[in-house]
């Protein structure tokens, strides 16, 4: 999807859209980093769980 703006509109609308995009992009980055961290924790703790099941 591509946003089209007419040349007659002022730049304020673009600035507001850009701020919204920046906030959503920052949220997406935080969620991606949290997901990666949880994945790493899961990978590192899996052998410990398997070890305890064998006992």
Contact map, one row per residue, 1 for C-alpha under 8 A:
1110000000000000000000000000000000000000000000000000000
1111000000000000000000000000000000000000000000000000000
1111100000000000000000000000000000000000000000000000000
0111110000000000000000000000000000000000000000000000000
0011111010000000000000000000000000000000000000000000000
0001111110000000000000000000000000000000000000000000000
0000111111000000000000000000000000000000000000000000000
0000011111000000000000000000000000000000000000000000000
0000111111101000000000000000000000000000000000000000000
0000001111111100000000000000000000000000000000000000000
0000000011111110000000000000000000000000000000000000000
0000000001111111000000000000000000000000000000000000000
0000000011111111100000000000000000000000000000000000000
0000000001111111110000000000000000000000000000000000000
0000000000111111111000000000000000000000000000000000000
0000000000011111111100000000000000000000000000000000000
0000000000001111111110000000000000000000000000000000000
0000000000000111111111000000000000000000000000000000000
0000000000000011111111100000000000000000000000000000000
0000000000000001111111110000000000000000000000000000000
0000000000000000111111111000000000000000000000000000000
0000000000000000011111111100000000000000000000000000000
0000000000000000001111111110000000000000000000000000000
0000000000000000000111111111000000000000000000000000000
0000000000000000000011111111100000000000000000000000000
0000000000000000000001111111110000000000000000000000000
0000000000000000000000111111111000000000000000000000000
0000000000000000000000011111111100000000000000000000000
0000000000000000000000001111111110000000000000000000000
0000000000000000000000000111111111000000000000000000000
0000000000000000000000000011111111100000000000000000000
0000000000000000000000000001111111110000000000000000000
0000000000000000000000000000111111111000000000000000000
0000000000000000000000000000011111111100000000000000000
0000000000000000000000000000001111111110000000000000000
0000000000000000000000000000000111111111000000000000000
0000000000000000000000000000000011111111100000000000000
0000000000000000000000000000000001111111110000000000000
0000000000000000000000000000000000111111111000000000000
0000000000000000000000000000000000011111111100000000000
0000000000000000000000000000000000001111111110000000000
0000000000000000000000000000000000000111111111000000000
0000000000000000000000000000000000000011111111100000000
0000000000000000000000000000000000000001111111110000000
0000000000000000000000000000000000000000111111111000000
0000000000000000000000000000000000000000011111111100000
0000000000000000000000000000000000000000001111111110000
0000000000000000000000000000000000000000000111111111000
0000000000000000000000000000000000000000000011111111100
0000000000000000000000000000000000000000000001111111110
0000000000000000000000000000000000000000000000111111111
0000000000000000000000000000000000000000000000011111111
0000000000000000000000000000000000000000000000001111111
0000000000000000000000000000000000000000000000000111111
0000000000000000000000000000000000000000000000000011111
